[in-house]
Amino acid sequence: MAVRPIRLFGDPVLRAPAAPVEHIDDGVRALIRDLVDSVEPPGRAGVAAPQIGVGVRAFSYNIDGRIGYVINPRLVEVSGEPERIGEGCLSVPGLWHEVSRYPRARVVGIDLDGDEVILEGEGLLAQALQHETDHLDGMLYLDRLEQADRRLAMKQIRESDWF
């Protein structure tokens, strides 16, 4: 349907926990099409519904050429020793900071038919699963930064041309 504009840091929709999808209807189908369209541009690994202004639990992903979505995802497992890894966010453009993430993750949700979806992986997929479920809980990766990194990130945001 459409590549939707990404909401930026400071928009309240990014800080509110997203509501579960109760019924699959034409509105949800249109949202999923927009999420998939919105994650396709180069450089995008994931887009959560709140990032396009919709406060429901759904996200799309684009990892290693594999594009998909999940509705009502729950992060059910993370494993391995957390590692500091470079991360950015479409809602905080131009910033890149190290954040602690688990190297493996599993998300369980549903698809548009109501069938169970299990997404699990390592590396970038694990990072994206954690990042996108954080969005659905009203968190940004900035919230996971160490104190000194967070101060620097907030300074960079204040000095940015988009804030």
DSSP file (Angstrom, degrees, kcal/mol; ACC not computed):
  #  RESIDUE AA STRUCTURE BP1 BP2  ACC     N-H-->O    O-->H-N    N-H-->O    O-->H-N    TCO  KAPPA ALPHA  PHI   PSI    X-CA   Y-CA   Z-CA
    1    1 A M              0   0    0      0, 0.0     2,-0.3     0, 0.0    33,-0.1   0.000 360.0 360.0 360.0 -62.6    0.0    0.0    0.0
    2    2 A A        -     0   0    0     31,-0.0     2,-0.8     2,-0.0    36,-0.3  -0.987 360.0-119.2-162.2 145.7    2.5    2.7    1.1
    3    3 A V        -     0   0    0     -2,-0.3    32,-0.1    34,-0.2    31,-0.1  -0.820  46.4-148.3 -81.0 114.3    5.8    3.5    2.7
    4    4 A R        -     0   0    0     -2,-0.8    49,-0.1    30,-0.4     2,-0.0  -0.578  18.3 -98.2 -89.6 149.5    4.6    5.4    5.8
    5    5 A P        -     0   0    0      0, 0.0     2,-0.4     0, 0.0    -1,-0.1  -0.350  39.6-119.3 -62.0 143.7    6.5    8.3    7.4
    6    6 A I        -     0   0    0     84,-0.1    46,-0.2    46,-0.1     2,-0.2  -0.738  21.8-125.7 -88.9 130.1    8.5    7.2   10.5
    7    7 A R        -     0   0    0     44,-3.6     2,-0.2    -2,-0.4     3,-0.1  -0.510  30.1-136.5 -72.8 142.8    7.6    8.9   13.7
    8    8 A L    >   -     0   0    0     -2,-0.2     3,-2.3     1,-0.2     6,-0.2  -0.639  30.3 -72.0-106.1 158.9   10.6   10.5   15.4
    9    9 A F  T 3  S+     0   0    0     82,-2.9    -1,-0.2     1,-0.3    83,-0.0  -0.136 119.8  41.3 -43.1 133.1   11.9   10.7   19.0
   10   10 A G  T 3  S+     0   0    0      1,-0.4    -1,-0.3    -3,-0.1     5,-0.0   0.079  80.6 121.0 106.7 -21.8    9.6   12.9   21.0
   11   11 A D    X   -     0   0    0     -3,-2.3     3,-1.8     1,-0.1    -1,-0.4  -0.643  63.4-138.7 -75.3 125.0    6.4   11.6   19.5
   12   12 A P  G >> S+     0   0    0      0, 0.0     3,-1.6     0, 0.0     4,-0.8   0.760  96.4  70.8 -59.1 -26.1    4.2   10.2   22.3
   13   13 A V  G 34 S+     0   0    0      1,-0.3     3,-0.4     2,-0.2   125,-0.1   0.798  92.9  58.9 -61.8 -25.7    3.2    7.1   20.3
   14   14 A L  G <4 S+     0   0    0     -3,-1.8    -1,-0.3     1,-0.2     4,-0.1   0.681 107.4  45.8 -75.5 -16.7    6.8    5.8   20.6
   15   15 A R  T <4 S+     0   0    0     -3,-1.6    -1,-0.2    -4,-0.4    -2,-0.2   0.503  93.2  90.2-104.2  -6.8    6.5    5.8   24.4
   16   16 A A  S  < S-     0   0    0     -4,-0.8   122,-0.4    -3,-0.4   123,-0.1  -0.768  84.1-112.1 -93.9 132.5    3.1    4.2   24.9
   17   17 A P        -     0   0    0      0, 0.0   120,-0.2     0, 0.0     2,-0.2  -0.398  40.3-115.9 -58.0 135.8    2.9    0.4   25.2
   18   18 A A        -     0   0    0    118,-2.9    38,-0.3    38,-0.1    37,-0.1  -0.476  23.7-120.6 -78.5 145.2    1.1   -0.9   22.1
   19   19 A A  B     -a   56   0A   0     36,-2.6    38,-2.3    -2,-0.2    53,-0.1  -0.555  31.1-104.1 -82.2 146.8   -2.2   -2.6   22.4
   20   20 A P        -     0   0    0      0, 0.0     2,-0.6     0, 0.0    -1,-0.1  -0.356  34.5-108.2 -65.8 151.4   -2.7   -6.2   21.3
   21   21 A V        -     0   0    0     36,-0.3     3,-0.1     1,-0.2    35,-0.0  -0.740  35.8-176.0 -79.1 120.1   -4.5   -6.9   18.0
   22   22 A E        +     0   0    0     -2,-0.6     2,-0.4     1,-0.3    -1,-0.2   0.841  64.8  19.1 -88.4 -37.0   -7.8   -8.3   19.0
   23   23 A H  S    S-     0   0    0      2,-0.0     2,-0.8     0, 0.0    -1,-0.3  -0.998  70.0-128.6-139.2 137.4   -9.3   -9.1   15.6
   24   24 A I        +     0   0    0     -2,-0.4     2,-0.2    -3,-0.1    88,-0.0  -0.779  50.7 147.3 -84.0 114.2   -7.8   -9.5   12.1
   25   25 A D     >  -     0   0    0     -2,-0.8     4,-2.5     1,-0.0     5,-0.2  -0.704  65.4 -78.4-135.0-173.1   -9.8   -7.2    9.9
   26   26 A D  H  > S+     0   0    0      1,-0.2     4,-2.4    -2,-0.2     5,-0.2   0.846 127.5  55.8 -62.5 -33.4   -9.2   -5.1    6.8
   27   27 A G  H  > S+     0   0    0      2,-0.2     4,-2.2     1,-0.2    -1,-0.2   0.908 109.3  45.5 -63.9 -42.2   -7.6   -2.4    8.9
   28   28 A V  H  > S+     0   0    0      2,-0.2     4,-2.5     1,-0.2    -2,-0.2   0.903 111.7  52.3 -68.2 -41.1   -5.0   -4.8   10.3
   29   29 A R  H  X S+     0   0    0     -4,-2.5     4,-2.1     1,-0.2    -2,-0.2   0.915 110.8  47.6 -60.7 -42.0   -4.4   -6.2    6.8
   30   30 A A  H  X S+     0   0    0     -4,-2.4     4,-2.3     2,-0.2    -2,-0.2   0.897 110.4  52.7 -65.4 -40.3   -3.8   -2.7    5.5
   31   31 A L  H  X S+     0   0    0     -4,-2.2     4,-2.8     2,-0.2    -2,-0.2   0.927 108.8  49.3 -60.1 -45.6   -1.5   -2.0    8.5
   32   32 A I  H  X S+     0   0    0     -4,-2.5     4,-2.6     2,-0.2     5,-0.2   0.905 109.7  51.4 -64.0 -41.0    0.6   -5.1    7.7
   33   33 A R  H  X S+     0   0    0     -4,-2.1     4,-2.7     1,-0.2    -1,-0.2   0.923 112.4  46.8 -59.6 -42.7    0.9   -4.1    4.0
   34   34 A D  H  X S+     0   0    0     -4,-2.3     4,-2.5     2,-0.2   -30,-0.4   0.894 111.1  51.3 -67.2 -39.5    2.1   -0.7    5.1
   35   35 A L  H  X S+     0   0    0     -4,-2.8     4,-1.1     2,-0.2    -2,-0.2   0.927 112.6  45.9 -62.2 -44.1    4.6   -2.2    7.6
   36   36 A V  H >X S+     0   0    0     -4,-2.6     4,-0.8     1,-0.2     3,-0.6   0.933 114.6  47.2 -65.7 -45.4    6.0   -4.5    5.0
   37   37 A D  H >< S+     0   0    0     -4,-2.7     3,-0.6     1,-0.2    -1,-0.2   0.885 111.1  53.3 -60.0 -37.6    6.2   -1.7    2.4
   38   38 A S  H 3< S+     0   0    0     -4,-2.5    -1,-0.2   -36,-0.3    -2,-0.2   0.684 108.1  48.9 -75.3 -18.2    7.8    0.6    5.0
   39   39 A V  H << S+     0   0    0     -4,-1.1     5,-0.3    -3,-0.6    -1,-0.2   0.572  92.8  79.8 -94.8 -10.2   10.6   -1.9    5.9
   40   40 A E    <<  +     0   0    0     -4,-0.8    -2,-0.2    -3,-0.6    -1,-0.1   0.825  64.5  99.7 -70.4 -33.0   11.6   -2.6    2.3
   41   41 A P  S >  S-     0   0    0      0, 0.0     3,-1.3     0, 0.0    -3,-0.0  -0.201  90.4 -86.7 -56.2 147.0   13.8    0.5    1.6
   42   42 A P  T 3  S+     0   0    0      0, 0.0     3,-0.1     0, 0.0    -2,-0.1  -0.166 111.5  29.4 -54.4 143.4   17.5   -0.2    1.9
   43   43 A G  T 3  S+     0   0    0      1,-0.2     2,-0.5    -3,-0.1    -3,-0.1   0.466  88.9 118.6  87.9   2.8   19.0    0.1    5.4
   44   44 A R    <   +     0   0    0     -3,-1.3    -1,-0.2    -5,-0.3     3,-0.1  -0.902  29.9 170.9-108.0 124.8   15.9   -0.9    7.3
   45   45 A A        -     0   0    0     -2,-0.5    17,-2.3     1,-0.3     2,-0.3   0.673  69.6  -4.2-100.1 -23.3   15.9   -4.0    9.4
   46   46 A G  E     -B   61   0B   0     15,-0.3     2,-0.4    -8,-0.1    -1,-0.3  -0.973  48.9-160.6-167.2 152.1   12.6   -3.6   11.2
   47   47 A V  E     -B   60   0B   0     13,-1.8    13,-2.7    -2,-0.3     2,-0.3  -0.966  14.9-153.8-139.8 122.1    9.6   -1.2   11.6
   48   48 A A  E >>  -B   59   0B   0     -2,-0.4     3,-1.5    11,-0.2     4,-0.6  -0.695  29.3-113.7 -93.3 149.7    7.2   -1.4   14.5
   49   49 A A  G >4>S+     0   0    0      9,-2.8     5,-2.3    -2,-0.3     3,-1.7   0.858 115.4  58.2 -51.8 -42.4    3.6   -0.2   14.2
   50   50 A P  G >45S+     0   0    0      0, 0.0     3,-1.7     0, 0.0    -1,-0.3   0.827  96.0  65.1 -59.7 -27.4    4.1    2.6   16.7
   51   51 A Q  G <45S+     0   0    0     -3,-1.5   -44,-3.6     1,-0.3    -2,-0.2   0.716 105.9  42.7 -68.1 -18.4    6.9    3.9   14.4
   52   52 A I  G <<5S-     0   0    0     -3,-1.7    -1,-0.3    -4,-0.6    -3,-0.1   0.124 130.8 -95.0-111.0  19.6    4.3    4.6   11.7
   53   53 A G  T < 5S+     0   0    0     -3,-1.7     2,-0.6     1,-0.2    -2,-0.1   0.591  88.1 119.5  88.3  12.9    1.9    6.0   14.3
   54   54 A V      < -     0   0    0     -5,-2.3     2,-1.6    -6,-0.2    -2,-0.2  -0.947  52.9-149.7-117.1 117.6   -0.2    3.0   15.1
   55   55 A G        +     0   0    0     -2,-0.6   -36,-2.6    -5,-0.1     2,-0.3  -0.307  57.1 110.0 -85.6  54.6   -0.2    1.8   18.7
   56   56 A V  B    S-a   19   0A   0     -2,-1.6     2,-1.4   -38,-0.3    -7,-0.3  -0.889  77.9 -98.0-125.3 160.6   -0.8   -1.9   18.2
   57   57 A R  S    S+     0   0    0    -38,-2.3    15,-3.6    -2,-0.3   -36,-0.3  -0.604  77.2 106.1 -82.9  91.6    1.5   -4.9   18.6
   58   58 A A  E     + C   0  71B   0     -2,-1.4    -9,-2.8    13,-0.3     2,-0.3  -0.958  36.3 176.6-159.5 147.3    2.9   -5.7   15.2
   59   59 A F  E     -BC  48  70B   0     11,-2.0    11,-2.2    -2,-0.3     2,-0.3  -0.989  17.4-141.9-149.4 160.4    6.2   -5.2   13.4
   60   60 A S  E     -BC  47  69B   0    -13,-2.7   -13,-1.8    -2,-0.3     2,-0.3  -0.800  17.2-159.7-114.4 162.0    7.8   -6.0   10.1
   61   61 A Y  E     -BC  46  68B   0      7,-2.3     7,-1.9    -2,-0.3   -15,-0.3  -0.972  16.6-167.5-142.1 156.6   11.4   -7.1    9.5
   62   62 A N  E     + C   0  67B   0    -17,-2.3     2,-0.5    -2,-0.3     5,-0.2  -0.758  25.6 160.8-144.9  89.9   13.9   -7.2    6.6
   63   63 A I  E >  S- C   0  66B   0      3,-2.2     3,-2.2    -2,-0.3   -18,-0.1  -0.964  70.3 -19.4-122.6 121.7   16.9   -9.3    7.5
   64   64 A D  T 3  S-     0   0    0     -2,-0.5    -1,-0.2     1,-0.3     3,-0.1   0.864 128.0 -50.6  52.0  41.4   19.3  -10.7    4.9
   65   65 A G  T 3  S+     0   0    0      1,-0.2     2,-0.7    -3,-0.1    -1,-0.3   0.437 111.7 121.9  80.1  -1.2   16.7  -10.3    2.1
   66   66 A R  E <   -C   63   0B   0     -3,-2.2    -3,-2.2     2,-0.0     2,-0.4  -0.864  42.0-171.2 -98.2 115.7   13.9  -12.0    4.1
   67   67 A I  E     +C   62   0B   0     -2,-0.7     2,-0.3    -5,-0.2    -5,-0.2  -0.892  21.9 127.5-110.8 135.5   10.9   -9.7    4.7
   68   68 A G  E     -C   61   0B   0     -7,-1.9    -7,-2.3    -2,-0.4     2,-0.3  -0.898  36.3-132.5-163.0-168.6    8.1  -10.6    6.9
   69   69 A Y  E     -C   60   0B   0     -9,-0.3     2,-0.3    -2,-0.3    -9,-0.2  -0.950   4.6-153.8-152.1 165.7    5.9   -9.5    9.8
   70   70 A V  E     -C   59   0B   0    -11,-2.2   -11,-2.0    -2,-0.3     2,-0.4  -0.975   9.6-147.4-148.6 140.2    4.5  -10.7   13.1
   71   71 A I  E    S+CD  58 110B   0     39,-2.7    39,-2.6    -2,-0.3   -13,-0.3  -0.862  81.1   2.8-107.1 140.4    1.3   -9.7   14.9
   72   72 A N  E    S-     0   0B   0    -15,-3.6    -1,-0.2    -2,-0.4   -14,-0.1   0.891  86.6-169.3  52.9  46.2    1.1   -9.7   18.8
   73   73 A P  E     -     0   0B   0      0, 0.0     2,-0.4     0, 0.0    36,-0.2  -0.378  11.3-165.3 -69.1 143.8    4.8  -10.8   19.1
   74   74 A R  E     - D   0 108B   0     34,-2.0    34,-2.2    -2,-0.1     2,-1.0  -0.999  22.2-132.1-125.3 128.5    6.1  -11.8   22.5
   75   75 A L  E     + D   0 107B   0     -2,-0.4    32,-0.2    32,-0.2     3,-0.1  -0.712  36.7 169.1 -77.3 104.9    9.8  -12.1   23.2
   76   76 A V  E     +     0   0B   0     30,-1.8     2,-0.3    -2,-1.0    -1,-0.2   0.644  55.3  18.9 -99.4 -16.8    9.7  -15.5   24.8
   77   77 A E  E     + D   0 106B   0     29,-1.4    29,-2.5    -3,-0.1     2,-0.3  -0.963  48.8 175.3-157.6 136.9   13.4  -16.4   24.9
   78   78 A V  E     + D   0 105B   0     -2,-0.3     2,-0.3    27,-0.2    27,-0.2  -0.974  19.4 178.9-130.8 149.2   16.8  -14.8   24.8
   79   79 A S  E     + D   0 104B   0     25,-2.0    25,-1.4    -2,-0.3     2,-0.1  -0.965  31.4  45.9-150.4 166.7   20.0  -16.6   25.3
   80   80 A G  S    S-     0   0    0     -2,-0.3    24,-0.0    23,-0.2    -2,-0.0  -0.241  93.8 -49.4  90.1 175.1   23.8  -16.3   25.4
   81   81 A E        -     0   0    0     -2,-0.1    20,-0.1     1,-0.1    -2,-0.1  -0.718  66.2-106.3 -84.1 129.7   25.8  -13.7   27.1
   82   82 A P        -     0   0    0      0, 0.0     2,-0.4     0, 0.0    20,-0.3  -0.249  39.8-160.2 -55.1 141.9   24.6  -10.1   26.3
   83   83 A E  E     -F  101   0C   0     18,-3.2    18,-2.8    16,-0.1     2,-0.5  -0.944  21.0-117.3-125.9 145.7   27.0   -8.3   24.0
   84   84 A R  E     +F  100   0C   0     -2,-0.4     2,-0.3    16,-0.2    16,-0.2  -0.729  45.2 171.2 -80.6 127.8   27.5   -4.7   23.2
   85   85 A I  E     -F   99   0C   0     14,-2.5    14,-2.4    -2,-0.5    12,-0.1  -0.994  38.4 -99.3-142.4 143.6   26.6   -4.1   19.6
   86   86 A G  E     +F   98   0C   0     -2,-0.3     2,-0.3    12,-0.2    12,-0.2  -0.377  48.6 173.1 -63.6 136.5   26.2   -1.0   17.4
   87   87 A E  E     +F   97   0C   0     10,-2.4    10,-2.5    -2,-0.1     2,-0.2  -0.998  15.1 178.6-148.2 147.0   22.6   -0.1   17.0
   88   88 A G        -     0   0    0     -2,-0.3     2,-0.3     8,-0.2     8,-0.1  -0.739  15.6-141.7-132.2-176.3   20.5    2.7   15.4
   89   89 A C    >   -     0   0    0      3,-0.5     3,-1.8     6,-0.4     6,-0.3  -0.974  18.8-134.8-154.9 135.6   16.8    3.4   15.0
   90   90 A L  T 3  S+     0   0    0     -2,-0.3   -84,-0.1     1,-0.3    -1,-0.1   0.782 110.1  57.4 -60.6 -26.4   14.7    5.0   12.3
   91   91 A S  T 3  S+     0   0    0      1,-0.3   -82,-2.9   -83,-0.1    -1,-0.3   0.514 111.0  42.7 -83.5  -5.0   13.0    7.0   14.9
   92   92 A V  S X  S-     0   0    0     -3,-1.8     3,-1.4   -84,-0.2    -3,-0.5  -0.566  92.2-160.5-134.2  67.8   16.3    8.5   16.1
   93   93 A P  T 3   +     0   0    0      0, 0.0    69,-0.1     0, 0.0    -3,-0.1  -0.149  65.2  16.3 -62.7 142.5   17.9    9.2   12.7
   94   94 A G  T 3  S+     0   0    0      1,-0.3     2,-0.3    -5,-0.1    -4,-0.1   0.320  96.2 112.1  86.8  -8.2   21.6    9.7   12.4
   95   95 A L    <   +     0   0    0     -3,-1.4    -6,-0.4    -6,-0.3     2,-0.3  -0.757  37.2 177.7-101.4 147.5   22.6    8.2   15.8
   96   96 A W        +     0   0    0     -2,-0.3     2,-0.3    -8,-0.1    -8,-0.2  -0.929  12.2 159.9-147.8 118.6   24.5    5.0   16.3
   97   97 A H  E     -F   87   0C   0    -10,-2.5   -10,-2.4    -2,-0.3     2,-0.4  -0.939  41.7-101.1-139.0 159.7   25.4    3.7   19.7
   98   98 A E  E     +F   86   0C   0     -2,-0.3    48,-0.4   -12,-0.2     2,-0.3  -0.681  41.0 178.2 -84.2 133.6   26.4    0.5   21.4
   99   99 A V  E     -F   85   0C   0    -14,-2.4   -14,-2.5    -2,-0.4     2,-0.6  -0.947  33.4-107.4-132.8 152.2   23.7   -1.3   23.3
  100  100 A S  E     +F   84   0C   0     44,-0.5     2,-0.3    -2,-0.3   -16,-0.2  -0.714  47.0 164.1 -85.4 122.3   23.7   -4.6   25.2
  101  101 A R  E     -F   83   0C   0    -18,-2.8   -18,-3.2    -2,-0.6    26,-0.1  -0.972  39.4-110.4-135.8 150.7   21.7   -7.3   23.4
  102  102 A Y        -     0   0    0     -2,-0.3   -22,-0.1   -20,-0.3    28,-0.1  -0.545  24.8-131.5 -75.5 146.0   21.5  -11.1   23.6
  103  103 A P  S    S+     0   0    0      0, 0.0    20,-1.3     0, 0.0     2,-0.4   0.672  89.7  39.8 -76.1 -15.1   23.0  -12.9   20.7
  104  104 A R  E     +DE  79 122B   0    -25,-1.4   -25,-2.0    18,-0.2     2,-0.3  -0.992  67.3 170.0-134.4 142.9   20.0  -15.2   20.3
  105  105 A A  E     -DE  78 121B   0     16,-2.1    16,-2.1    -2,-0.4     2,-0.4  -0.991  17.2-157.0-149.8 155.2   16.3  -14.5   20.5
  106  106 A R  E     -DE  77 120B   0    -29,-2.5   -30,-1.8    -2,-0.3   -29,-1.4  -0.999   7.8-171.0-136.5 133.6   12.9  -16.0   19.9
  107  107 A V  E     -DE  75 119B   0     12,-3.2    12,-2.7    -2,-0.4     2,-0.4  -0.962   4.8-161.9-121.6 139.6    9.5  -14.3   19.3
  108  108 A V  E     +DE  74 118B   0    -34,-2.2   -34,-2.0    -2,-0.4     2,-0.2  -0.985  31.9 122.0-122.2 134.2    6.1  -15.9   19.1
  109  109 A G  E     - E   0 117B   0      8,-2.5     8,-2.7    -2,-0.4     2,-0.3  -0.722  50.0 -87.9-157.4-151.8    3.1  -14.2   17.5
  110  110 A I  E     -DE  71 116B   0    -39,-2.6   -39,-2.7     6,-0.3     6,-0.2  -0.888  22.2-133.8-134.0 165.6    0.5  -14.8   14.8
  111  111 A D    >   -     0   0    0      4,-1.8     3,-1.9    -2,-0.3   -41,-0.1  -0.433  48.3 -80.6-105.7-173.1    0.1  -14.0   11.1
  112  112 A L  T 3  S+     0   0    0      1,-0.3   -83,-0.1    -2,-0.2   -84,-0.0   0.667 130.4  54.8 -66.7 -16.5   -2.9  -12.6    9.2
  113  113 A D  T 3  S-     0   0    0      2,-0.1    -1,-0.3     3,-0.0     3,-0.1   0.450 118.7-110.4 -91.7  -1.6   -4.6  -16.0    9.3
  114  114 A G  S <  S+     0   0    0     -3,-1.9     2,-0.2     1,-0.3    -2,-0.1   0.525  72.4 141.8  83.9   5.6   -4.3  -16.2   13.0
  115  115 A D        -     0   0    0      1,-0.1    -4,-1.8    -5,-0.0    -1,-0.3  -0.543  59.8 -96.8 -81.6 147.3   -1.7  -19.0   12.7
  116  116 A E  E     -E  110   0B   0     -6,-0.2     2,-0.4    -2,-0.2    -6,-0.3  -0.352  36.7-162.1 -63.8 138.8    1.2  -19.1   15.1
  117  117 A V  E     -E  109   0B   0     -8,-2.7    -8,-2.5   -46,-0.2     2,-0.5  -0.987   4.1-167.2-121.7 132.0    4.5  -17.6   13.9
  118  118 A I  E     -E  108   0B   0     -2,-0.4     2,-0.5   -10,-0.2   -10,-0.2  -0.984   4.7-175.6-120.3 121.4    7.8  -18.3   15.5
  119  119 A L  E     +E  107   0B   0    -12,-2.7   -12,-3.2    -2,-0.5     2,-0.3  -0.971  14.7 159.3-113.6 126.4   10.8  -16.1   14.6
  120  120 A E  E     +E  106   0B   0     -2,-0.5     2,-0.3   -14,-0.2   -14,-0.2  -0.998   7.1 124.3-146.1 149.2   14.1  -17.1   16.1
  121  121 A G  E     -E  105   0B   0    -16,-2.1   -16,-2.1    -2,-0.3     2,-0.2  -0.993  41.4-102.8-179.4-177.4   17.7  -16.3   15.2
  122  122 A E  E >> S+E  104   0B   0     -2,-0.3     3,-1.2   -18,-0.2     4,-0.5  -0.702  74.8   4.9-119.6 170.8   21.1  -15.1   16.0
  123  123 A G  H 3> S+     0   0    0    -20,-1.3     4,-2.5     1,-0.3     5,-0.2  -0.262 129.0   5.3  61.2-130.2   23.0  -11.9   15.2
  124  124 A L  H 3> S+     0   0    0      1,-0.2     4,-2.7     2,-0.2    -1,-0.3   0.859 133.3  52.2 -61.0 -38.5   21.1   -9.2   13.4
  125  125 A L  H <> S+     0   0    0     -3,-1.2     4,-2.6     2,-0.2    -1,-0.2   0.935 110.8  47.7 -63.9 -44.5   17.8  -11.1   13.5
  126  126 A A  H  X S+     0   0    0     -4,-0.5     4,-2.0   -23,-0.3    -2,-0.2   0.916 112.9  49.2 -60.7 -42.9   18.1  -11.5   17.3
  127  127 A Q  H  X S+     0   0    0     -4,-2.5     4,-2.7     1,-0.2    -2,-0.2   0.927 111.8  48.3 -62.0 -45.6   19.0   -7.9   17.7
  128  128 A A  H  X S+     0   0    0     -4,-2.7     4,-3.1     1,-0.2     5,-0.3   0.898 108.6  53.7 -63.7 -41.5   16.0   -6.8   15.5
  129  129 A L  H  X S+     0   0    0     -4,-2.6     4,-1.9     1,-0.2    -1,-0.2   0.913 113.5  42.9 -60.2 -42.4   13.6   -9.0   17.4
  130  130 A Q  H  X S+     0   0    0     -4,-2.0     4,-1.9    -5,-0.2    -2,-0.2   0.919 115.6  49.1 -68.5 -43.4   14.7   -7.4   20.7
  131  131 A H  H  X S+     0   0    0     -4,-2.7     4,-1.8     2,-0.2    -2,-0.2   0.924 113.7  44.9 -62.5 -47.2   14.7   -3.9   19.2
  132  132 A E  H  X S+     0   0    0     -4,-3.1     4,-1.6     1,-0.2    -1,-0.2   0.885 111.8  50.6 -71.1 -38.3   11.2   -4.2   17.7
  133  133 A T  H  X S+     0   0    0     -4,-1.9     4,-0.9    -5,-0.3    -1,-0.2   0.860 106.6  57.3 -67.6 -31.9    9.6   -5.8   20.7
  134  134 A D  H ><>S+     0   0    0     -4,-1.9     5,-2.6     1,-0.2     3,-1.1   0.940 103.3  53.8 -57.6 -46.1   11.1   -3.0   22.8
  135  135 A H  H ><5S+     0   0    0     -4,-1.8     3,-1.7     1,-0.3    -2,-0.2   0.899 105.4  53.2 -54.8 -41.3    9.2   -0.5   20.5
  136  136 A L  H 3<5S+     0   0    0     -4,-1.6  -118,-2.9     1,-0.3    -1,-0.3   0.699 107.2  52.3 -70.6 -17.9    6.0   -2.3   21.2
  137  137 A D  T <<5S-     0   0    0     -3,-1.1    -1,-0.3    -4,-0.9    -2,-0.2   0.298 125.1-102.2 -96.7   7.8    6.6   -1.9   25.0
  138  138 A G  T < 5S+     0   0    0     -3,-1.7     2,-0.3  -122,-0.4    -3,-0.2   0.706  81.5 128.0  81.2  20.9    7.1    1.8   24.6
  139  139 A M      < -     0   0    0     -5,-2.6     2,-0.3    -6,-0.2    -1,-0.3  -0.837  43.2-156.8-111.5 148.0   10.9    1.6   24.8
  140  140 A L    >   -     0   0    0     -2,-0.3     3,-1.8    -3,-0.1     4,-0.4  -0.821  35.8-110.1-111.6 159.4   13.6    3.0   22.5
  141  141 A Y  G >  S+     0   0    0     -2,-0.3     3,-1.6     1,-0.3     4,-0.3   0.789 115.4  71.8 -60.6 -24.1   17.1    1.6   22.3
  142  142 A L  G >  S+     0   0    0      1,-0.3     3,-1.3     2,-0.2    -1,-0.3   0.833  87.9  63.0 -57.4 -32.4   18.2    4.9   23.9
  143  143 A D  G <  S+     0   0    0     -3,-1.8    -1,-0.3     1,-0.3    -2,-0.2   0.693 101.5  51.6 -67.1 -18.5   16.7    3.5   27.2
  144  144 A R  G <  S+     0   0    0     -3,-1.6   -44,-0.5    -4,-0.4    -1,-0.3   0.429  86.1 110.8 -98.5  -0.6   19.2    0.7   27.1
  145  145 A L  S <  S-     0   0    0     -3,-1.3   -46,-0.1    -4,-0.3     2,-0.0  -0.401  77.2-104.0 -74.0 150.9   22.3    2.8   26.7
  146  146 A E     >  -     0   0    0    -48,-0.4     4,-2.7     1,-0.1     3,-0.2  -0.369  43.5 -99.9 -66.1 157.5   24.8    3.1   29.5
  147  147 A Q  H  > S+     0   0    0      1,-0.2     4,-2.4     2,-0.2     5,-0.2   0.858 121.0  46.2 -53.8 -46.8   24.5    6.5   31.3
  148  148 A A  H  > S+     0   0    0      1,-0.2     4,-2.0     2,-0.2    -1,-0.2   0.905 114.5  48.3 -65.5 -40.2   27.4    8.2   29.6
  149  149 A D  H  > S+     0   0    0     -3,-0.2     4,-2.7     2,-0.2    -2,-0.2   0.878 110.6  52.0 -66.1 -37.5   26.3    7.0   26.1
  150  150 A R  H  X S+     0   0    0     -4,-2.7     4,-2.7     2,-0.2     5,-0.2   0.916 107.8  51.0 -66.6 -42.4   22.7    8.1   26.9
  151  151 A R  H  X S+     0   0    0     -4,-2.4     4,-2.0    -5,-0.2    -1,-0.2   0.932 112.6  47.0 -58.8 -44.6   23.9   11.6   27.8
  152  152 A L  H  X S+     0   0    0     -4,-2.0     4,-2.6     2,-0.2    -2,-0.2   0.921 111.7  50.7 -62.6 -44.4   25.8   11.8   24.6
  153  153 A A  H  X S+     0   0    0     -4,-2.7     4,-2.4     1,-0.2    -2,-0.2   0.911 109.5  50.1 -61.4 -42.9   22.8   10.5   22.6
  154  154 A M  H  X S+     0   0    0     -4,-2.7     4,-2.5     2,-0.2    -1,-0.2   0.880 110.7  50.1 -65.3 -36.6   20.5   13.1   24.1
  155  155 A K  H  X S+     0   0    0     -4,-2.0     4,-1.8    -5,-0.2    -2,-0.2   0.924 110.5  49.9 -64.3 -44.4   23.0   15.9   23.3
  156  156 A Q  H  X S+     0   0    0     -4,-2.6     4,-0.6     1,-0.2    -2,-0.2   0.884 110.7  50.0 -62.3 -38.6   23.2   14.6   19.7
  157  157 A I  H >< S+     0   0    0     -4,-2.4     3,-1.3     1,-0.2     6,-0.3   0.949 109.1  50.5 -64.3 -48.7   19.4   14.6   19.5
  158  158 A R  H 3< S+     0   0    0     -4,-2.5    -1,-0.2     1,-0.3    -2,-0.2   0.840 114.7  45.1 -58.7 -32.7   19.1   18.2   20.8
  159  159 A E  H 3< S+     0   0    0     -4,-1.8    -1,-0.3    -5,-0.2    -2,-0.2   0.510  92.2 108.2 -89.0  -5.6   21.7   19.3   18.3
  160  160 A S  S << S-     0   0    0     -3,-1.3     3,-0.2    -4,-0.6    -3,-0.1  -0.268  73.3-128.8 -72.6 159.9   20.2   17.4   15.3
  161  161 A D  S    S+     0   0    0      1,-0.2    -1,-0.1     2,-0.1    -4,-0.1   0.567 104.8  54.8 -83.6  -8.8   18.3   19.2   12.5
  162  162 A W              0   0    0      1,-0.1    -1,-0.2   -69,-0.1  -154,-0.1   0.608 360.0 360.0 -97.9 -13.9   15.3   16.9   12.9
  163  163 A F              0   0    0     -6,-0.3    -1,-0.1    -3,-0.2    -2,-0.1   0.480 360.0 360.0 -87.7 360.0   14.5   17.4   16.6
